[in-house]
Amino acid sequence: MGEIEILEARRGDLELIVPLFDAYRRFYRQEGDPAGAREFLGGLLESGGSVVLLAVAREESGAREALGFTQLFPSHSSVSMKRLWILNDLYVAPEARRRGVARALMERASEHARATGAKGLVLETEKHNHQAKRLYESLGWKLGDTDHYELVF
């Protein structure tokens, strides 16, 4: 594996992201749907509705291998009257795990939030995702003071 680079994905990177995004959804017990992933992500990248940070390894040949991604959605905090980013997705390909890819993506997400003048970032994960929780806590993330409710249709 070449050197890890974190880049802000553009529409032209869509084919690198789709297999990772589809694997991410399957991790959360969803049916594989590469065509749906392509349409969903393509629309977001085209409209600027999210920021996708993509971890790639550049090989000696110049080819890029997609290792993982994180997707940030913009929001706002009314109380602080500042931008807030929702770190909605984080996924690293199984063969790239334990190489610092997730940490690099999380650190780049923090840099992006700071650069945009945001109050910070928020995320949620499943209660049993202990490996991810260890990573978040090692980077200074804390459990919030609020209960998370959802209304699902």
Secondary structure, 3 states (H helix, E strand, C coil): CCEEEEEECCHHHHHHHHHHHHHHHHHCCCCCCHHHHHHHHHHHHHHCCCEEEEEEEECCCCCEEEEEEEEEEEEEECCCCEEEEEEEEEEECHHHCCCCHHHHHHHHHHHHHHHCCCCCEECCCCCCCHHHHHHHHHCCCCCCCCCCCCCCC
